[in-house]
Structure formats: C-alpha cells, structure tokens
C-alpha cells in the first residue's frame, strides 16, 4: 500500500485525497499509508514536478503529529533547499 501511495504522489502530485496526503507546514507534506493494520507517517516535499524527497518516517502512535518529528522534517527540508 505504501508503494502505491508513493507512486500516486509521483504521478498526481499532492492532489490525492486528505486520507492519503496532507500539507503540514513550510512545504512539508505527510503521506499516510497503512500496512498490516499499522499506520505510518512519511514526511516529504516535492521538487521538480513529480520528484519527491522523503525526509522522515514514523509509526503513528497518537492523533497529533509529534512536534519533534515535524521539526526534524522541516530542518532536513531546509538543509536540502538550495
């Protein structure tokens, strides 16, 4: 399932339904795959149309995105930005 969602993001951009993709902040997006009954969160950003850069991934344990995980993804995005 996660591979399919990543494929769809590379094909359709961030226009997937909110149950698959969500904009968080500062250009960081969240993929929301489920595998084997476990939910994951993959933080990424898009460059050059259909190219995505994965920044961080977590196993979902609570309703809210942990601030430290989002901060890490934002930090990594800033390091990548030219």
PDB file with SEQRES, HELIX, SHEET and CRYST1 records, atoms N, CA, C and O in Angstrom:
SEQRES   1 A   82  UNK UNK UNK UNK UNK UNK UNK UNK UNK UNK UNK UNK UNK          
SEQRES   2 A   82  UNK UNK UNK UNK UNK UNK UNK UNK UNK UNK UNK UNK UNK          
SEQRES   3 A   82  UNK UNK UNK UNK UNK UNK UNK UNK UNK UNK UNK UNK UNK          
SEQRES   4 A   82  UNK UNK UNK UNK UNK UNK UNK UNK UNK UNK UNK UNK UNK          
SEQRES   5 A   82  UNK UNK UNK UNK UNK UNK UNK UNK UNK UNK UNK UNK UNK          
SEQRES   6 A   82  UNK UNK UNK UNK UNK UNK UNK UNK UNK UNK UNK UNK UNK          
SEQRES   7 A   82  UNK UNK UNK UNK                                              
HELIX    1 AA1 UNK A    2  UNK A   12  1                                  11    
HELIX    2 AA2 UNK A   67  UNK A   80  1                                  14    
SHEET    1 AA1 4 UNK A  21  UNK A  25  0                                        
SHEET    2 AA1 4 UNK A  28  UNK A  31 -1                                        
SHEET    3 AA1 4 UNK A  38  UNK A  47 -1                                        
SHEET    4 AA1 4 UNK A  34  UNK A  35 -1                                        
SHEET    1 AA2 2 UNK A  38  UNK A  47  0                                        
SHEET    2 AA2 2 UNK A  51  UNK A  59 -1                                        
CRYST1    1.000    1.000    1.000  90.00  90.00  90.00 P 1           1          
ATOM      1  N   UNK A   1       0.820  -1.205   0.000  1.00  0.00           N  
ATOM      2  CA  UNK A   1       0.000   0.000   0.000  1.00  0.00           C  
ATOM      3  C   UNK A   1       0.858   1.262   0.000  1.00  0.00           C  
ATOM      4  O   UNK A   1       0.557   2.201  -0.737  1.00  0.00           O  
ATOM      5  N   UNK A   2       1.914   1.309   0.802  1.00  0.00           N  
ATOM      6  CA  UNK A   2       2.774   2.497   0.861  1.00  0.00           C  
ATOM      7  C   UNK A   2       3.402   2.771  -0.496  1.00  0.00           C  
ATOM      8  O   UNK A   2       3.467   3.922  -0.927  1.00  0.00           O  
ATOM      9  N   UNK A   3       3.867   1.719  -1.179  1.00  0.00           N  
ATOM     10  CA  UNK A   3       4.453   1.899  -2.503  1.00  0.00           C  
ATOM     11  C   UNK A   3       3.446   2.482  -3.480  1.00  0.00           C  
ATOM     12  O   UNK A   3       3.797   3.319  -4.311  1.00  0.00           O  
ATOM     13  N   UNK A   4       2.200   2.044  -3.384  1.00  0.00           N  
ATOM     14  CA  UNK A   4       1.155   2.557  -4.271  1.00  0.00           C  
ATOM     15  C   UNK A   4       0.914   4.041  -4.018  1.00  0.00           C  
ATOM     16  O   UNK A   4       0.753   4.814  -4.963  1.00  0.00           O  
ATOM     17  N   UNK A   5       0.889   4.438  -2.757  1.00  0.00           N  
ATOM     18  CA  UNK A   5       0.655   5.851  -2.438  1.00  0.00           C  
ATOM     19  C   UNK A   5       1.810   6.697  -2.945  1.00  0.00           C  
ATOM     20  O   UNK A   5       1.583   7.756  -3.531  1.00  0.00           O  
ATOM     21  N   UNK A   6       3.051   6.253  -2.731  1.00  0.00           N  
ATOM     22  CA  UNK A   6       4.209   6.993  -3.245  1.00  0.00           C  
ATOM     23  C   UNK A   6       4.118   7.099  -4.759  1.00  0.00           C  
ATOM     24  O   UNK A   6       4.382   8.163  -5.319  1.00  0.00           O  
ATOM     25  N   UNK A   7       3.750   6.021  -5.426  1.00  0.00           N  
ATOM     26  CA  UNK A   7       3.586   6.046  -6.882  1.00  0.00           C  
ATOM     27  C   UNK A   7       2.554   7.090  -7.293  1.00  0.00           C  
ATOM     28  O   UNK A   7       2.800   7.878  -8.206  1.00  0.00           O  
ATOM     29  N   UNK A   8       1.396   7.103  -6.622  1.00  0.00           N  
ATOM     30  CA  UNK A   8       0.353   8.064  -6.970  1.00  0.00           C  
ATOM     31  C   UNK A   8       0.799   9.501  -6.731  1.00  0.00           C  
ATOM     32  O   UNK A   8       0.437  10.392  -7.500  1.00  0.00           O  
ATOM     33  N   UNK A   9       1.570   9.739  -5.693  1.00  0.00           N  
ATOM     34  CA  UNK A   9       2.078  11.097  -5.448  1.00  0.00           C  
ATOM     35  C   UNK A   9       3.003  11.513  -6.580  1.00  0.00           C  
ATOM     36  O   UNK A   9       2.931  12.648  -7.050  1.00  0.00           O  
ATOM     37  N   UNK A  10       3.870  10.610  -7.026  1.00  0.00           N  
ATOM     38  CA  UNK A  10       4.767  10.969  -8.115  1.00  0.00           C  
ATOM     39  C   UNK A  10       4.018  11.179  -9.423  1.00  0.00           C  
ATOM     40  O   UNK A  10       4.490  11.916 -10.289  1.00  0.00           O  
ATOM     41  N   UNK A  11       2.852  10.541  -9.587  1.00  0.00           N  
ATOM     42  CA  UNK A  11       2.059  10.689 -10.803  1.00  0.00           C  
ATOM     43  C   UNK A  11       1.090  11.869 -10.740  1.00  0.00           C  
ATOM     44  O   UNK A  11       0.915  12.586 -11.725  1.00  0.00           O  
ATOM     45  N   UNK A  12       0.458  12.070  -9.575  1.00  0.00           N  
ATOM     46  CA  UNK A  12      -0.609  13.062  -9.462  1.00  0.00           C  
ATOM     47  C   UNK A  12      -0.257  14.241  -8.563  1.00  0.00           C  
ATOM     48  O   UNK A  12      -1.088  15.122  -8.345  1.00  0.00           O  
ATOM     49  N   UNK A  13       0.958  14.267  -8.043  1.00  0.00           N  
ATOM     50  CA  UNK A  13       1.336  15.358  -7.157  1.00  0.00           C  
ATOM     51  C   UNK A  13       0.614  15.236  -5.827  1.00  0.00           C  
ATOM     52  O   UNK A  13       0.276  14.137  -5.388  1.00  0.00           O  
ATOM     53  N   UNK A  14       0.384  16.358  -5.202  1.00  0.00           N  
ATOM     54  CA  UNK A  14      -0.236  16.380  -3.876  1.00  0.00           C  
ATOM     55  C   UNK A  14      -1.757  16.466  -3.944  1.00  0.00           C  
ATOM     56  O   UNK A  14      -2.400  16.867  -2.973  1.00  0.00           O  
ATOM     57  N   UNK A  15      -2.329  16.096  -5.074  1.00  0.00           N  
ATOM     58  CA  UNK A  15      -3.783  16.217  -5.247  1.00  0.00           C  
ATOM     59  C   UNK A  15      -4.549  14.958  -4.835  1.00  0.00           C  
ATOM     60  O   UNK A  15      -5.705  14.780  -5.219  1.00  0.00           O  
ATOM     61  N   UNK A  16      -3.915  14.102  -4.067  1.00  0.00           N  
ATOM     62  CA  UNK A  16      -4.613  12.923  -3.555  1.00  0.00           C  
ATOM     63  C   UNK A  16      -5.566  13.322  -2.436  1.00  0.00           C  
ATOM     64  O   UNK A  16      -5.410  14.399  -1.860  1.00  0.00           O  
ATOM     65  N   UNK A  17      -6.541  12.494  -2.114  1.00  0.00           N  
ATOM     66  CA  UNK A  17      -7.468  12.809  -1.025  1.00  0.00           C  
ATOM     67  C   UNK A  17      -6.732  12.956   0.319  1.00  0.00           C  
ATOM     68  O   UNK A  17      -5.648  12.405   0.507  1.00  0.00           O  
ATOM     69  N   UNK A  18      -7.334  13.699   1.234  1.00  0.00           N  
ATOM     70  CA  UNK A  18      -6.720  14.012   2.530  1.00  0.00           C  
ATOM     71  C   UNK A  18      -6.439  12.765   3.368  1.00  0.00           C  
ATOM     72  O   UNK A  18      -5.585  12.806   4.254  1.00  0.00           O  
ATOM     73  N   UNK A  19      -7.129  11.672   3.109  1.00  0.00           N  
ATOM     74  CA  UNK A  19      -6.827  10.470   3.887  1.00  0.00           C  
ATOM     75  C   UNK A  19      -5.508   9.820   3.453  1.00  0.00           C  
ATOM     76  O   UNK A  19      -5.025   8.902   4.115  1.00  0.00           O  
ATOM     77  N   UNK A  20      -4.921  10.293   2.340  1.00  0.00           N  
ATOM     78  CA  UNK A  20      -3.626   9.789   1.876  1.00  0.00           C  
ATOM     79  C   UNK A  20      -2.505  10.804   2.034  1.00  0.00           C  
ATOM     80  O   UNK A  20      -1.367  10.436   2.328  1.00  0.00           O  
ATOM     81  N   UNK A  21      -2.818  12.076   1.842  1.00  0.00           N  
ATOM     82  CA  UNK A  21      -1.800  13.110   1.799  1.00  0.00           C  
ATOM     83  C   UNK A  21      -2.313  14.370   2.496  1.00  0.00           C  
ATOM     84  O   UNK A  21      -3.482  14.732   2.359  1.00  0.00           O  
ATOM     85  N   UNK A  22      -1.429  15.034   3.246  1.00  0.00           N  
ATOM     86  CA  UNK A  22      -1.839  16.258   3.949  1.00  0.00           C  
ATOM     87  C   UNK A  22      -0.655  17.216   4.006  1.00  0.00           C  
ATOM     88  O   UNK A  22       0.470  16.816   4.304  1.00  0.00           O  
ATOM     89  N   UNK A  23      -0.927  18.499   3.713  1.00  0.00           N  
ATOM     90  CA  UNK A  23       0.115  19.518   3.873  1.00  0.00           C  
ATOM     91  C   UNK A  23       0.214  19.865   5.347  1.00  0.00           C  
ATOM     92  O   UNK A  23      -0.798  20.119   6.001  1.00  0.00           O  
ATOM     93  N   UNK A  24       1.437  19.876   5.872  1.00  0.00           N  
ATOM     94  CA  UNK A  24       1.637  20.205   7.280  1.00  0.00           C  
ATOM     95  C   UNK A  24       2.031  21.669   7.413  1.00  0.00           C  
ATOM     96  O   UNK A  24       1.210  22.496   7.810  1.00  0.00           O  
ATOM     97  N   UNK A  25       3.273  21.999   7.087  1.00  0.00           N  
ATOM     98  CA  UNK A  25       3.710  23.394   7.094  1.00  0.00           C  
ATOM     99  C   UNK A  25       5.064  23.519   6.411  1.00  0.00           C  
ATOM    100  O   UNK A  25       5.796  22.541   6.261  1.00  0.00           O  
ATOM    101  N   UNK A  26       5.381  24.743   6.001  1.00  0.00           N  
ATOM    102  CA  UNK A  26       6.661  25.088   5.373  1.00  0.00           C  
ATOM    103  C   UNK A  26       7.031  24.151   4.216  1.00  0.00           C  
ATOM    104  O   UNK A  26       8.197  23.804   4.032  1.00  0.00           O  
ATOM    105  N   UNK A  27       6.027  23.754   3.452  1.00  0.00           N  
ATOM    106  CA  UNK A  27       6.269  22.921   2.281  1.00  0.00           C  
ATOM    107  C   UNK A  27       6.443  21.442   2.570  1.00  0.00           C  
ATOM    108  O   UNK A  27       6.730  20.664   1.661  1.00  0.00           O  
ATOM    109  N   UNK A  28       6.274  21.045   3.825  1.00  0.00           N  
ATOM    110  CA  UNK A  28       6.387  19.632   4.192  1.00  0.00           C  
ATOM    111  C   UNK A  28       5.004  18.993   4.118  1.00  0.00           C  
ATOM    112  O   UNK A  28       4.029  19.517   4.656  1.00  0.00           O  
ATOM    113  N   UNK A  29       4.944  17.852   3.443  1.00  0.00           N  
ATOM    114  CA  UNK A  29       3.709  17.090   3.289  1.00  0.00           C  
ATOM    115  C   UNK A  29       3.831  15.775   4.034  1.00  0.00           C  
ATOM    116  O   UNK A  29       4.930  15.323   4.357  1.00  0.00           O  
ATOM    117  N   UNK A  30       2.686  15.171   4.299  1.00  0.00           N  
ATOM    118  CA  UNK A  30       2.634  13.919   5.042  1.00  0.00           C  
ATOM    119  C   UNK A  30       1.888  12.869   4.223  1.00  0.00           C  
ATOM    120  O   UNK A  30       0.732  13.069   3.853  1.00  0.00           O  
ATOM    121  N   UNK A  31       2.553  11.751   3.942  1.00  0.00           N  
ATOM    122  CA  UNK A  31       1.880  10.590   3.359  1.00  0.00           C  
ATOM    123  C   UNK A  31       1.336   9.771   4.512  1.00  0.00           C  
ATOM    124  O   UNK A  31       1.962   9.689   5.569  1.00  0.00           O  
ATOM    125  N   UNK A  32       0.175   9.165   4.316  1.00  0.00           N  
ATOM    126  CA  UNK A  32      -0.490   8.448   5.396  1.00  0.00           C  
ATOM    127  C   UNK A  32      -0.794   6.999   5.024  1.00  0.00           C  
ATOM    128  O   UNK A  32      -1.962   6.625   4.927  1.00  0.00           O  
ATOM    129  N   UNK A  33       0.235   6.179   4.816  1.00  0.00           N  
ATOM    130  CA  UNK A  33      -0.032   4.784   4.461  1.00  0.00           C  
ATOM    131  C   UNK A  33      -0.353   3.923   5.685  1.00  0.00           C  
ATOM    132  O   UNK A  33      -0.025   4.255   6.824  1.00  0.00           O  
ATOM    133  N   UNK A  34      -1.000   2.821   5.393  1.00  0.00           N  
ATOM    134  CA  UNK A  34      -1.273   1.800   6.411  1.00  0.00           C  
ATOM    135  C   UNK A  34      -0.747   0.483   5.863  1.00  0.00           C  
ATOM    136  O   UNK A  34      -0.927   0.174   4.685  1.00  0.00           O  
ATOM    137  N   UNK A  35      -0.099  -0.286   6.719  1.00  0.00           N  
ATOM    138  CA  UNK A  35       0.434  -1.570   6.292  1.00  0.00           C  
ATOM    139  C   UNK A  35       0.252  -2.571   7.426  1.00  0.00           C  
ATOM    140  O   UNK A  35       0.717  -2.342   8.543  1.00  0.00           O  
ATOM    141  N   UNK A  36      -0.409  -3.654   7.147  1.00  0.00           N  
ATOM    142  CA  UNK A  36      -0.617  -4.689   8.149  1.00  0.00           C  
ATOM    143  C   UNK A  36      -1.353  -4.205   9.386  1.00  0.00           C  
ATOM    144  O   UNK A  36      -1.095  -4.682  10.491  1.00  0.00           O  
ATOM    145  N   UNK A  37      -2.268  -3.261   9.206  1.00  0.00           N  
ATOM    146  CA  UNK A  37      -3.030  -2.732  10.321  1.00  0.00           C  
ATOM    147  C   UNK A  37      -2.313  -1.659  11.124  1.00  0.00           C  
ATOM    148  O   UNK A  37      -2.852  -1.166  12.115  1.00  0.00           O  
ATOM    149  N   UNK A  38      -1.106  -1.292  10.711  1.00  0.00           N  
ATOM    150  CA  UNK A  38      -0.334  -0.255  11.392  1.00  0.00           C  
ATOM    151  C   UNK A  38      -0.265   0.977  10.505  1.00  0.00           C  
ATOM    152  O   UNK A  38       0.017   0.877   9.311  1.00  0.00           O  
ATOM    153  N   UNK A  39      -0.523   2.137  11.093  1.00  0.00           N  
ATOM    154  CA  UNK A  39      -0.454   3.390  10.340  1.00  0.00           C  
ATOM    155  C   UNK A  39       0.930   4.003  10.474  1.00  0.00           C  
ATOM    156  O   UNK A  39       1.552   3.963  11.536  1.00  0.00           O  
ATOM    157  N   UNK A  40       1.397   4.574   9.363  1.00  0.00           N  
ATOM    158  CA  UNK A  40       2.694   5.244   9.323  1.00  0.00           C  
ATOM    159  C   UNK A  40       2.506   6.659   8.816  1.00  0.00           C  
ATOM    160  O   UNK A  40       1.489   6.978   8.201  1.00  0.00           O  
ATOM    161  N   UNK A  41       3.484   7.502   9.072  1.00  0.00           N  
ATOM    162  CA  UNK A  41       3.521   8.859   8.536  1.00  0.00           C  
ATOM    163  C   UNK A  41       4.883   9.058   7.893  1.00  0.00           C  
ATOM    164  O   UNK A  41       5.919   8.869   8.531  1.00  0.00           O  
ATOM    165  N   UNK A  42       4.869   9.444   6.615  1.00  0.00           N  
ATOM    166  CA  UNK A  42       6.100   9.705   5.880  1.00  0.00           C  
ATOM    167  C   UNK A  42       6.105  11.177   5.484  1.00  0.00           C  
ATOM    168  O   UNK A  42       5.214  11.638   4.771  1.00  0.00           O  
ATOM    169  N   UNK A  43       7.091  11.894   5.941  1.00  0.00           N  
ATOM    170  CA  UNK A  43       7.187  13.320   5.664  1.00  0.00           C  
ATOM    171  C   UNK A  43       8.050  13.525   4.426  1.00  0.00           C  
ATOM    172  O   UNK A  43       9.109  12.912   4.288  1.00  0.00           O  
ATOM    173  N   UNK A  44       7.591  14.395   3.523  1.00  0.00           N  
ATOM    174  CA  UNK A  44       8.296  14.609   2.269  1.00  0.00           C  
ATOM    175  C   UNK A  44       8.015  16.006   1.738  1.00  0.00           C  
ATOM    176  O   UNK A  44       7.150  16.717   2.248  1.00  0.00           O  
ATOM    177  N   UNK A  45       8.762  16.389   0.704  1.00  0.00           N  
ATOM    178  CA  UNK A  45       8.415  17.567  -0.076  1.00  0.00           C  
ATOM    179  C   UNK A  45       8.645  17.259  -1.538  1.00  0.00           C  
ATOM    180  O   UNK A  45       9.351  16.311  -1.883  1.00  0.00           O  
ATOM    181  N   UNK A  46       8.043  18.065  -2.396  1.00  0.00           N  
ATOM    182  CA  UNK A  46       8.091  17.842  -3.840  1.00  0.00           C  
ATOM    183  C   UNK A  46       9.038  18.850  -4.488  1.00  0.00           C  
ATOM    184  O   UNK A  46       9.020  20.041  -4.178  1.00  0.00           O  
ATOM    185  N   UNK A  47       9.864  18.333  -5.398  1.00  0.00           N  
ATOM    186  CA  UNK A  47      10.711  19.201  -6.212  1.00  0.00           C  
ATOM    187  C   UNK A  47      10.536  18.785  -7.661  1.00  0.00           C  
ATOM    188  O   UNK A  47      10.237  17.626  -7.950  1.00  0.00           O  
ATOM    189  N   UNK A  48      10.720  19.712  -8.551  1.00  0.00           N  
ATOM    190  CA  UNK A  48      10.676  19.446  -9.991  1.00  0.00           C  
ATOM    191  C   UNK A  48       9.534  18.497 -10.361  1.00  0.00           C  
ATOM    192  O   UNK A  48       9.757  17.345 -10.733  1.00  0.00           O  
ATOM    193  N   UNK A  49       8.327  19.002 -10.250  1.00  0.00           N  
ATOM    194  CA  UNK A  49       7.109  18.288 -10.622  1.00  0.00           C  
ATOM    195  C   UNK A  49       6.912  16.973  -9.886  1.00  0.00           C  
ATOM    196  O   UNK A  49       6.389  16.973  -8.771  1.00  0.00           O  
ATOM    197  N   UNK A  50       7.317  15.847 -10.476  1.00  0.00           N  
ATOM    198  CA  UNK A  50       6.982  14.534  -9.934  1.00  0.00           C  
ATOM    199  C   UNK A  50       8.078  13.905  -9.078  1.00  0.00           C  
ATOM    200  O   UNK A  50       8.043  12.700  -8.829  1.00  0.00           O  
ATOM    201  N   UNK A  51       9.040  14.687  -8.627  1.00  0.00           N  
ATOM    202  CA  UNK A  51      10.107  14.161  -7.794  1.00  0.00           C  
ATOM    203  C   UNK A  51       9.830  14.504  -6.345  1.00  0.00           C  
ATOM    204  O   UNK A  51       9.624  15.668  -6.002  1.00  0.00           O  
ATOM    205  N   UNK A  52       9.825  13.479  -5.488  1.00  0.00           N  
ATOM    206  CA  UNK A  52       9.607  13.745  -4.069  1.00  0.00           C  
ATOM    207  C   UNK A  52      10.858  13.360  -3.289  1.00  0.00           C  
ATOM    208  O   UNK A  52      11.588  12.443  -3.663  1.00  0.00           O  
ATOM    209  N   UNK A  53      11.086  14.081  -2.197  1.00  0.00           N  
ATOM    210  CA  UNK A  53      12.214  13.818  -1.305  1.00  0.00           C  
ATOM    211  C   UNK A  53      11.628  13.415   0.040  1.00  0.00           C  
ATOM    212  O   UNK A  53      10.933  14.197   0.688  1.00  0.00           O  
ATOM    213  N   UNK A  54      11.920  12.181   0.450  1.00  0.00           N  
ATOM    214  CA  UNK A  54      11.461  11.700   1.747  1.00  0.00           C  
ATOM    215  C   UNK A  54      12.382  12.265   2.827  1.00  0.00           C  
ATOM    216  O   UNK A  54      13.606  12.197   2.712  1.00  0.00           O  
ATOM    217  N   UNK A  55      11.781  12.821   3.870  1.00  0.00           N  
ATOM    218  CA  UNK A  55      12.543  13.482   4.921  1.00  0.00           C  
ATOM    219  C   UNK A  55      12.608  12.687   6.221  1.00  0.00           C  
ATOM    220  O   UNK A  55      13.626  12.695   6.912  1.00  0.00           O  
ATOM    221  N   UNK A  56      11.518  12.003   6.549  1.00  0.00           N  
ATOM    222  CA  UNK A  56      11.430  11.324   7.850  1.00  0.00           C  
ATOM    223  C   UNK A  56      10.200  10.421   7.825  1.00  0.00           C  
ATOM    224  O   UNK A  56       9.256  10.676   7.077  1.00  0.00           O  
ATOM    225  N   UNK A  57      10.210   9.376   8.634  1.00  0.00           N  
ATOM    226  CA  UNK A  57       9.055   8.476   8.725  1.00  0.00           C  
ATOM    227  C   UNK A  57       8.877   8.033  10.174  1.00  0.00           C  
ATOM    228  O   UNK A  57       9.844   7.854  10.913  1.00  0.00           O  
ATOM    229  N   UNK A  58       7.612   7.863  10.556  1.00  0.00           N  
ATOM    230  CA  UNK A  58       7.303   7.396  11.909  1.00  0.00           C  
ATOM    231  C   UNK A  58       6.149   6.410  11.867  1.00  0.00           C  
ATOM    232  O   UNK A  58       5.361   6.391  10.922  1.00  0.00           O  
ATOM    233  N   UNK A  59       6.065   5.611  12.884  1.00  0.00           N  
ATOM    234  CA  UNK A  59       4.905   4.753  13.115  1.00  0.00           C  
ATOM    235  C   UNK A  59       3.931   5.579  13.941  1.00  0.00           C  
ATOM    236  O   UNK A  59       4.297   6.104  14.993  1.00  0.00           O  
ATOM    237  N   UNK A  60       2.698   5.695  13.475  1.00  0.00           N  
ATOM    238  CA  UNK A  60       1.715   6.538  14.149  1.00  0.00           C  
ATOM    239  C   UNK A  60       1.328   5.940  15.500  1.00  0.00           C  
ATOM    240  O   UNK A  60       0.961   4.769  15.600  1.00  0.00           O  
ATOM    241  N   UNK A  61       1.420   6.776  16.536  1.00  0.00           N  
ATOM    242  CA  UNK A  61       1.067   6.325  17.880  1.00  0.00           C  
ATOM    243  C   UNK A  61       0.021   7.212  18.540  1.00  0.00           C  
ATOM    244  O   UNK A  61      -0.550   6.834  19.563  1.00  0.00           O  
ATOM    245  N   UNK A  62      -0.241   8.397  17.966  1.00  0.00           N  
ATOM    246  CA  UNK A  62      -1.216   9.304  18.562  1.00  0.00           C  
ATOM    247  C   UNK A  62      -1.951  10.061  17.464  1.00  0.00           C  
ATOM    248  O   UNK A  62      -1.583   9.982  16.292  1.00  0.00           O  
ATOM    249  N   UNK A  63      -2.985  10.790  17.846  1.00  0.00           N  
ATOM    250  CA  UNK A  63      -3.779  11.551  16.879  1.00  0.00           C  
ATOM    251  C   UNK A  63      -2.971  12.682  16.248  1.00  0.00           C  
ATOM    252  O   UNK A  63      -3.073  12.919  15.044  1.00  0.00           O  
ATOM    253  N   UNK A  64      -2.176  13.373  17.046  1.00  0.00           N  
ATOM    254  CA  UNK A  64      -1.418  14.522  16.547  1.00  0.00           C  
ATOM    255  C   UNK A  64      -0.034  14.108  16.069  1.00  0.00           C  
ATOM    256  O   UNK A  64       0.565  13.164  16.583  1.00  0.00           O  
ATOM    257  N   UNK A  65       0.450  14.829  15.085  1.00  0.00           N  
ATOM    258  CA  UNK A  65       1.819  14.618  14.626  1.00  0.00           C  
ATOM    259  C   UNK A  65       2.764  15.149  15.696  1.00  0.00           C  
ATOM    260  O   UNK A  65       2.669  16.316  16.077  1.00  0.00           O  
ATOM    261  N   UNK A  66       3.673  14.314  16.183  1.00  0.00           N  
ATOM    262  CA  UNK A  66       4.615  14.800  17.199  1.00  0.00           C  
ATOM    263  C   UNK A  66       5.427  15.986  16.682  1.00  0.00           C  
ATOM    264  O   UNK A  66       6.002  15.928  15.596  1.00  0.00           O  
ATOM    265  N   UNK A  67       5.466  17.039  17.456  1.00  0.00           N  
ATOM    266  CA  UNK A  67       6.136  18.278  17.050  1.00  0.00           C  
ATOM    267  C   UNK A  67       7.612  18.042  16.713  1.00  0.00           C  
ATOM    268  O   UNK A  67       8.137  18.619  15.761  1.00  0.00           O  
ATOM    269  N   UNK A  68       8.272  17.196  17.497  1.00  0.00           N  
ATOM    270  CA  UNK A  68       9.707  16.995  17.249  1.00  0.00           C  
ATOM    271  C   UNK A  68       9.952  16.292  15.911  1.00  0.00           C  
ATOM    272  O   UNK A  68      10.960  16.550  15.253  1.00  0.00           O  
ATOM    273  N   UNK A  69       9.036  15.408  15.505  1.00  0.00           N  
ATOM    274  CA  UNK A  69       9.182  14.741  14.214  1.00  0.00           C  
ATOM    275  C   UNK A  69       8.952  15.717  13.063  1.00  0.00           C  
ATOM    276  O   UNK A  69       9.668  15.686  12.062  1.00  0.00           O  
ATOM    277  N   UNK A  70       7.962  16.575  13.211  1.00  0.00           N  
ATOM    278  CA  UNK A  70       7.727  17.594  12.192  1.00  0.00           C  
ATOM    279  C   UNK A  70       8.897  18.565  12.120  1.00  0.00           C  
ATOM    280  O   UNK A  70       9.327  18.941  11.030  1.00  0.00           O  
ATOM    281  N   UNK A  71       9.413  18.971  13.274  1.00  0.00           N  
ATOM    282  CA  UNK A  71      10.558  19.891  13.313  1.00  0.00           C  
ATOM    283  C   UNK A  71      11.774  19.268  12.619  1.00  0.00           C  
ATOM    284  O   UNK A  71      12.507  19.958  11.909  1.00  0.00           O  
ATOM    285  N   UNK A  72      11.985  17.978  12.822  1.00  0.00           N  
ATOM    286  CA  UNK A  72      13.097  17.290  12.164  1.00  0.00           C  
ATOM    287  C   UNK A  72      12.908  17.290  10.648  1.00  0.00           C  
ATOM    288  O   UNK A  72      13.861  17.531   9.907  1.00  0.00           O  
ATOM    289  N   UNK A  73      11.701  17.024  10.185  1.00  0.00           N  
ATOM    290  CA  UNK A  73      11.425  17.033   8.743  1.00  0.00           C  
ATOM    291  C   UNK A  73      11.650  18.428   8.161  1.00  0.00           C  
ATOM    292  O   UNK A  73      12.231  18.561   7.083  1.00  0.00           O  
ATOM    293  N   UNK A  74      11.196  19.465   8.861  1.00  0.00           N  
ATOM    294  CA  UNK A  74      11.388  20.842   8.385  1.00  0.00           C  
ATOM    295  C   UNK A  74      12.873  21.175   8.339  1.00  0.00           C  
ATOM    296  O   UNK A  74      13.340  21.792   7.382  1.00  0.00           O  
ATOM    297  N   UNK A  75      13.608  20.776   9.352  1.00  0.00           N  
ATOM    298  CA  UNK A  75      15.063  21.024   9.393  1.00  0.00           C  
ATOM    299  C   UNK A  75      15.748  20.352   8.198  1.00  0.00           C  
ATOM    300  O   UNK A  75      16.581  20.963   7.528  1.00  0.00           O  
ATOM    301  N   UNK A  76      15.396  19.110   7.943  1.00  0.00           N  
ATOM    302  CA  UNK A  76      16.002  18.394   6.816  1.00  0.00           C  
ATOM    303  C   UNK A  76      15.630  19.034   5.480  1.00  0.00           C  
ATOM    304  O   UNK A  76      16.459  19.091   4.572  1.00  0.00           O  
ATOM    305  N   UNK A  77      14.403  19.511   5.353  1.00  0.00           N  
ATOM    306  CA  UNK A  77      14.000  20.191   4.118  1.00  0.00           C  
ATOM    307  C   UNK A  77      14.828  21.448   3.915  1.00  0.00           C  
ATOM    308  O   UNK A  77      15.283  21.720   2.804  1.00  0.00           O  
ATOM    309  N   UNK A  78      15.026  22.218   4.982  1.00  0.00           N  
ATOM    310  CA  UNK A  78      15.820  23.446   4.879  1.00  0.00           C  
ATOM    311  C   UNK A  78      17.256  23.127   4.483  1.00  0.00           C  
ATOM    312  O   UNK A  78      17.867  23.880   3.725  1.00  0.00           O  
ATOM    313  N   UNK A  79      17.801  22.026   4.981  1.00  0.00           N  
ATOM    314  CA  UNK A  79      19.155  21.613   4.600  1.00  0.00           C  
ATOM    315  C   UNK A  79      19.234  21.237   3.134  1.00  0.00           C  
ATOM    316  O   UNK A  79      20.278  21.409   2.504  1.00  0.00           O  
ATOM    317  N   UNK A  80      18.139  20.723   2.582  1.00  0.00           N  
ATOM    318  CA  UNK A  80      18.113  20.314   1.184  1.00  0.00           C  
ATOM    319  C   UNK A  80      17.878  21.491   0.250  1.00  0.00           C  
ATOM    320  O   UNK A  80      18.392  21.506  -0.869  1.00  0.00           O  
ATOM    321  N   UNK A  81      17.104  22.480   0.697  1.00  0.00           N  
ATOM    322  CA  UNK A  81      16.783  23.631  -0.145  1.00  0.00           C  
ATOM    323  C   UNK A  81      18.036  24.350  -0.605  1.00  0.00           C  
ATOM    324  O   UNK A  81      18.997  24.527   0.144  1.00  0.00           O  
ATOM    325  N   UNK A  82      17.992  24.751  -1.844  1.00  0.00           N  
ATOM    326  CA  UNK A  82      19.126  25.478  -2.427  1.00  0.00           C  
ATOM    327  C   UNK A  82      18.869  26.964  -2.331  1.00  0.00           C  
ATOM    328  O   UNK A  82      19.700  27.763  -2.763  1.00  0.00           O  
TER     329      UNK A  82                                                      
END                                                                             
